[in-house]
Amino acid sequence: MAAGSLAKVCASFANAIKLLTKQIGIDERLVLKLKNELATLQSQPKPDAAAISAKQEELKKAQEKLGSDRGELEAFQNEFDANCR
């Protein structure tokens, strides 16, 4: 691969890493917020089972997205480290 195209690829990897790192921070804050909301729902004197179930599903999806984003970040970092350092 020519040096110019490698530099472009490396810049793309660096940009993707930056964006994913930012997204992971957003994902982590959302997961924490949903956990707190779920705990509040569960601590009510008369917990609403439907609301709890919906919040659990929302939390599960947010956790799955966080895991997926972390996996994608790791892959980009590995490619960047292997080809651009």
BELUR-V891599 format. One record per run of one state. SS is the DSSP state (H for helix, E for strand, L for the rest). FROM is the first residue (numbers start at 1). LEN is the number of residues. If there is no record, write none. Layout:
ss = (SS | SS)
from = (FROM | FROM)
len = (LEN | LEN)
This chain:
ss = (L | H | L | H | L)
from = (1 | 3 | 43 | 49 | 85)
len = (2 | 40 | 6 | 36 | 1)
